[in-house]
Amino acid sequence: MPRPLAAFAAGVLATAALVLTGCSDSGSAASRTTADPGGLARQGAFPLTLTHGQGEVTIPRKPERVVVLGFADAQIAAALGAPVVGAARNSSSSDGNWLGVSPGYPPKVVTLDALNPNLEKILALRPDLILMTTAQPAFGEAYEKLSAVAPVISYKNKLLQDSGDDLTRLIGRALGEDAKAERLIAKSRARLAEFAAAHPGLKGKTYAFGQEYAGSVHTVVATDGPTARFFAALGVRLPDELTGLRIEAAGTAELPAERMDLLDSADMAFFGVYGEDAEADFLKRPLVSGLGLTDRGDLHFLDINESGMLLGPNPAVTDLLLARLGPALKKAAA
């Protein structure tokens, strides 16, 4: 399995309790965002000061050399036309770009390790802004060291639990592109509303989203997370049977083999499974083969990049996400 997405599209759902424990300071973030609800202090000309989940940062001038270390950072920065000089590489992609980065960064840009910080390589890029709102936990742990290189923008409140709109506003403000960010958000919301209006049968439908990794099955069950927000904009919600599961970390819950029947509480399910014969093996699970979802053809499989995109949807990928999930959503709406 390609490793850069392991802690996100593959590993966050499967090992969230391990990789995310202790990597967010939710208490201090809450106190900071109470004073600054939007997390966007001193809107206006540079210099500006921003508050995020790991601290407060001052950006002296409009950035001209930006490094992006997370998948959503890369997607949003590209959509806003940021001057990116370095990006974490997605090894599951032939060109190194994350799905939804448009226009894609050239090979000379996507050279950074996506799993662990290479401070020397980042320093050599001479960045004047580092974006890591959805970067691997190792980058959050290196926040102080990275901050010595350039101003750093980390997650807004909690890693992989910020809404895509919030991240777009935060990144847009850091880049001095507030207006572009608002236009991107407005376009995304309009597209979601348009899709929902075109498929009214979606209203009230339920979904499940998760994946199998290393033999374990995990589902995203947080009702206030970015995935739930995406589906809610279409009129689709999580079933009560899944929201009742105990959340471990990053809005996920493990689904024991003996409780796979809970998936039948959803009208449609999206699952990431990875590796040769992975789909067939998943369907061979005793309580999966007999699901109504399976019989109806409403159990849909995602590849590693599609799963990552659904884990962290944001306005930069709305069109692509609707295109990839569209056939399944339209089937459920019929």
Disulfide bonds with the S-S distance in Angstrom:
none
